Amino acid sequence: MVQMKLSTLIFSSIALCVTGVVGVPAKRDGDISFPILPEAVPTGTTSVPVPTPTPSQGGTIEKPSDAEVAVLAPSLGFQSGLNPTGTGDCDGAVNGTDGKPIKIPCACPPAQDVYITQLQRNVAAGFAINNPTVQIAFPIDNSTQSQSARITSALITLQNLNGPGKGCPAVSTTLLAQQKALQAGINPPTL
C-alpha cells in the first residue's frame, strides 16, 4: 500500500480578509480577476494565505481509495452557467464588495463527475497532476484539520483543472465559505 507521512496532512490556519475573497489578476474570458491559491499564482504576484503543509511528528497513513475520495470530497456548492452575460461570464457563488455576484467563466465550476475524477487522480498521485509542484493531502478522518485539508485539496484541484493555475476560481464554489465556517468552529452541512 502507498503511504504518506502524517506531516503532509496537518495544515495551518487560513487568513481571509473581511469578505473572505481577494482577487488575483488572471487572464481569462475578458481579463476578469479571480482569487486563486498561492500555489497556482505565477511568481511575483500575491494572494490570500491558505493552509499549507507544516512539519509534525507522527506515523504514516494509507492514501484513500477512489471511493473514499468520492464520498469525502467537499461539495462545490454551486452550479455553472447561472445568469450568463453573453460574453462568456456568469454569476459566481460569492458576492463582491458591491453586493453583486463575482463574474466567473460560465463553464465553472465543473460538473461533479469531472471534479471528482480529477480530485481522485490528484489524491492518488499525491500532487496536482496538472501542477506537479503542488502537493495534495486528503486525510479521511473527520477532524477539523482533515476537513480543512480536503477543502484545500478540492480548491487546488479546481484551480488546476487544465494546467497550472488554469481552472476555475474559488469564487465559483462555496469552498471558501466552508473553510471559513470550519475555522469558526461550525461544521458546514455540505462536508
HUBEL-V410287 format. One record per residue. N is the residue number from 1. PHI is phi in whole degrees, 0 to 359 (* if undefined). PSI is psi in whole degrees, -180 to 180 (NA if undefined). OMEGA is omega in whole degrees, -180 to 180 (none if undefined). Layout:
# HUBEL-V410287
((N	PHI	PSI	OMEGA) (N	PHI	PSI	OMEGA))
This chain:
# HUBEL-V410287
((1	*	145	177) (2	282	135	180) (3	233	155	176) (4	223	153	-178) (5	292	145	177) (6	299	-27	-179) (7	298	-24	178) (8	281	-4	-176) (9	255	-11	-179) (10	268	130	-175) (11	236	147	176) (12	280	170	-177) (13	282	159	-179) (14	266	140	176) (15	250	107	-179) (16	254	149	175) (17	287	178	-174) (18	306	-41	-179) (19	278	-15	-178) (20	83	5	-177) (21	220	133	174) (22	228	129	-178) (23	276	143	174) (24	237	124	-178) (25	305	133	176) (26	210	134	-179) (27	279	113	178) (28	205	136	173) (29	25	75	177) (30	91	17	176) (31	55	50	178) (32	277	144	177) (33	273	133	179) (34	233	143	172) (35	283	130	177) (36	222	160	-179) (37	293	150	-180) (38	303	-33	-179) (39	297	-23	-177) (40	259	1	-177) (41	267	131	177) (42	301	151	180) (43	305	140	178) (44	96	-4	178) (45	249	171	-179) (46	234	164	179) (47	203	-177	178) (48	286	134	175) (49	298	139	179) (50	230	167	180) (51	303	134	176) (52	227	153	-179) (53	301	140	176) (54	233	151	180) (55	297	143	173) (56	209	173	178) (57	251	149	178) (58	156	-174	-177) (59	271	-150	180) (60	237	161	176) (61	226	160	178) (62	279	150	174) (63	289	145	-179) (64	289	155	176) (65	284	166	176) (66	302	-38	-180) (67	295	-41	179) (68	294	-40	179) (69	298	-45	-179) (70	299	-40	-178) (71	286	-38	-175) (72	266	-5	-179) (73	300	129	178) (74	298	141	177) (75	294	141	176) (76	287	-24	173) (77	70	12	-177) (78	202	162	178) (79	239	157	-179) (80	278	163	171) (81	81	18	-179) (82	277	128	177) (83	52	60	180) (84	298	144	-179) (85	267	-12	-177) (86	94	-3	179) (87	244	16	177) (88	97	-2	178) (89	243	154	-178) (90	225	177	178) (91	288	139	174) (92	266	179	-177) (93	280	-12	-174) (94	242	138	176) (95	273	144	176) (96	279	-175	-179) (97	295	-20	178) (98	276	0	180) (99	84	-1	180) (100	258	152	179) (101	301	137	175) (102	290	135	-179) (103	284	140	-179) (104	224	163	173) (105	301	139	-177) (106	298	-20	179) (107	279	-2	-177) (108	255	146	-10) (109	288	168	-180) (110	291	167	175) (111	300	149	-177) (112	306	-43	-178) (113	294	-36	177) (114	294	-46	179) (115	300	-50	-178) (116	298	-44	180) (117	300	-45	180) (118	292	-39	177) (119	298	-44	178) (120	300	-43	178) (121	298	-44	-180) (122	295	-44	-180) (123	297	-44	180) (124	299	-37	-179) (125	280	-27	-176) (126	85	6	179) (127	203	166	178) (128	288	115	-178) (129	307	-41	-178) (130	272	3	177) (131	205	72	-169) (132	302	-15	179) (133	280	-8	-178) (134	258	116	-179) (135	284	149	179) (136	239	133	173) (137	236	139	-178) (138	217	73	179) (139	292	150	-173) (140	255	-1	176) (141	282	175	-174) (142	256	20	179) (143	292	159	178) (144	301	-42	180) (145	297	-40	180) (146	290	-39	176) (147	297	-41	178) (148	297	-42	178) (149	298	-40	179) (150	293	-38	177) (151	295	-44	178) (152	300	-43	178) (153	295	-36	177) (154	295	-43	178) (155	297	-43	178) (156	299	-45	179) (157	299	-49	-179) (158	302	-44	-174) (159	278	-6	179) (160	235	29	-177) (161	301	-38	-173) (162	242	14	-178) (163	141	175	-179) (164	302	113	179) (165	72	11	-179) (166	246	92	-180) (167	196	-137	-180) (168	251	143	180) (169	289	155	178) (170	302	-33	-178) (171	288	-1	174) (172	274	2	-179) (173	222	178	173) (174	259	15	-176) (175	299	-40	179) (176	295	-38	177) (177	293	-38	177) (178	297	-43	179) (179	298	-45	-179) (180	296	-40	179) (181	297	-42	178) (182	300	-43	-179) (183	294	-27	178) (184	275	1	179) (185	84	15	179) (186	256	129	179) (187	272	105	-178) (188	301	136	-178) (189	295	-17	-178) (190	276	-4	-179) (191	273	NA	none))
